[in-house]
Amino acid sequence: MQRIVIAGFGPVGRSIENVLKNHAGVDLFMDDPHKNLDFPHELAHTVDGVVVCVATPMREDGFCDTSNVQDVFDKYGKDTKYLIKSAVVPDFLEEYDYYDITVSPEFLASSNGNRNPIEEFYLQKFAIYGGGSMRYWHELFKPVLPCLETVKFCSRDQAAFAKYVENTFLAMKVTFWNQMYEIYQGMGYEDFDVMVDAVGVDPRIGTGHSQVPGPDGKFGFGGHCLPKDVTALKNMGMSKGVDVEFLETLLKVNSYYRGE
């Protein structure tokens, strides 16, 4: 029996709890002091693995705030396995090279009111595992993810970076369709969604993230993940001396669409 702790009981933590609670080989515990779920510190050394789902909000300087992840590492120490579901910049994890850390980015549409993150996690068709005991974590989740078709294994840094790449790409798609909507409306045409459905038959394009206004009833991209992840990726590039004019423009255009 594997003793597994889920650290952080937000949308991702609840989605993971929903599948692992049905795993016959898992003894499951929750740890989220903000929700009165506190796994005893004196028993931290007894767990086999910790799934890290804590919040990593954007700091005032635009960088990723990893303090919640650090608190989890401090509590459970270096003698257990970690699965990172939270968004963390690769540079941060270099400080914990002596820890057994696997990164498995999550892409739940938590800001979309029309979707159920618990169901979406359960029905996921692909997963990414990077670094550490990634085969262990894959084997742990495989029996409780019945729709899983494709699994990619890579390095820890590649998996962590992939989270920012995917969310930034989706943000770019949202911005692109907002621009198309403006031009379409300016031409005096009607039924924008019919046109999108038509061009979306091409699998290279599809219809994802093409709703204008979006699920929140607003233009541009919002929510908890896309703005902070695009900003974090921009800052990653800037810190390495990379020209990030494209990402700066993406954020500027989105501010226009959001009316900020």
N, C-alpha and C positions, 0 to 999 in steps of 0.2 A: 504494500500500500504506500503510495507516494503522498507525502504531506506537502500540499501546495498552498501558498498564500497568494491572494490577489490583493495587491497594494494599490488602493484607489478604487472607489466604487461609484464612478461616474458612468456615462453611457457605455464606454468600452469595458470597464470592470464588470458592470452588470451583464453585458453580453457574454463575456467569458465565463462568468459564474453560471449563466444559464446553460452552457454546454458542459462544463466540467462537473457540475453537480450530478450529472447522469453517467459519469465515468466510474465504472465499478472499481477501478484501481486507484482512485484519488480520494484522499481525505482532505477536504477543502475548507479553507479559512479565509475570512475577509479582514482587511486591515485598512481602515480609513478613519482616523481620529475625528475628522470634520463631520463624520456621520455617526459618531458614537460606536464605531466598530474598531476596536483596538486589540490587536493580537499582542499577547503578553511579551514584553521585551525579554524576560528571562527564558522564554521558550524559543526565541528566534534561532538559536543554534540547532534546533531539532527539525527544521523544515528542509525538504529536499529541493524545493524550487520556489522562486518568487516571480509572479507575473506583475510587472510594473506598469500601472495604468494611471499614474498620477498626472495632474495638470502641469504643463510646462508653458505658462503664459508668456507673452512678449513683455520684456522689460521696457522701461521708458526710453532706453537707448536703442531699442529695436532688436536687441539680441534675445535669444531664448533663455528664459529663467529656468535653470535646472536644479534649483534648490530643493524641490520636492523629491526629485530622483536621488539627490545626494543624501537626503534624510533616510530614504529607504536603504541605500547602501550602508549608511552608518549603523542602522539598526540591525540588519541581517548579516553584515560582514562579508568576508571574502570566501567563506567555506560553503557556499551554496550556489545553486545555478540561478541565473536571472534571465527572464525573457522581457525585453523592453518593448512595450507597445506605445509608450509615450514618444512624442517627437523630441529627439535630442540631436544636437549638432555632433558630427563625428569627432571634432576636436575635444569635446568634453569627455568622451569615453576613453580617450587616450590616457587620461589621468587614472583610469582603473584597468590598465592592461593586465594586472595580476588577478582580476576577477573573472569568473566564468560568465561572460555576458553574451547573449544572443539577441540580436535586434530583429524584430518581426513587425514591420510598419503596418499600421491599421488605417483603413481608408473608409470608415463608416461615414455616411452622409448625415451626421448628427444635426446639422443645421437645417436639414430638409424636413419640414413638418409633415410631408406626405409619406415618409418612409419610417420604418420601424428598425432601429439599430440592432435590437436583439434578434429579430428575424433575419436581418441582413447579414449579421455575423454568422448565424447558423447556416445560411444558404450560400455562403461565400464559395466561389469556384477556384480561387487562386490564393496562394500564400507565398510570402518571401521570408526566408530565415537566413540570417547572416552572422557568422562567427560563433565562438563558444560551442556549447553542446546543442547545436542546431538539430542534429538527428534525434536527440532525446526529446526535444520539444515537439518536433514533427510527429514522432511516434505517439506522444502523449495526446495530441489533439486529433490525430487522424481518425480514431474510432468515433469521435463525436461531431465530425464535420462531414456529413453524408454527401454533400455536393462538391466536395473538393476534387478538382480535376488536375490542376497544374501547381506544382511546387518548385520554386527556384531557390537554390542554395548559393550563397555568395559570401563575401567577407562582411565583417561587422560594419566597416565604413561604407561599403557599397549599399548595404541594406538601409543604414541610417540616412544616407544621401538620397536614396530612392524615394523616401517619404517626401522630401522637399521637392524633388523633381516632379513627382506625380501631382502633388497639390498645386504646384506652380503651373504645370501644363493645363490642369483643369481651370485654373484662374484665367489663364490666357484664352481658353476656349470661351469662357463666359464673356470676357471682354470683346472677343472677336464677334460673337453673336449679337452683343449689344450694339456694336458699330454697324453690323449688317442690318439690324432692326432700324436704326436711325436712317440709313440710306434708303431702305425699303419704304419706310413711312414717308420720307421726303419725296420719293417718286410718286406717291399717291396710291400705292398698291394696298390691297387688303389681304387679310388672312395669312399673316406672316408664318404661322405655324404650319400651314398647308405646304408652303414653299420649303420649309425646313424638313418636313417629313419626306418630301419628294427628293431633295438632294441627299437626305440621310440614308437612302437605299444604298448608296455607295459605302461599303464597309470601311473605307479609309476615312470617312467623315463621321457617319453615324449621327445620332440626334442627342447624345448626352450633353448636358450643360448648355442646351440651346434655348431654354425657356426664358423669354423676355416679356415682362419682368420676371424675376426669379421666383422660387418657391416662397420667399419671404415677402413677396409683393413689391420688391424694390429692384432697381436697376443695378448692374454691376455685381461683384461678388462680396459677400459678407460672411457672417458666422464666426465660429471660434478658430477655425483652422486655416483657411485660405489666406486671409490678410497677414496673419502672423508668420506663416510659413514662407510666403513670398518675400516678406520683409527680412526674415532670417536668412534666406538664401542670398538675397541681395547683399546683406551685411557680411555673409561668409565670403562672397566674392570680393567685396571691397577690402576686407581684412587681408586678402592675399594679393592685393594690387590688380585685381581683374576689372576691366571696364564693364560695368553693369548697367549701362545706359538703357538697355532693353527693359530690364526689370524695374528701373526707376520710372521709365515711361509707363510701364504697365500699371504701377501703383498710382501714378499721377492721373492716368486716364480713369482708373477705377474710382478715385476720389471725386472726379467730375461726375461720373455716373451715379455715385452714391449721394451726391450733393453735400460732400464734406468740405 
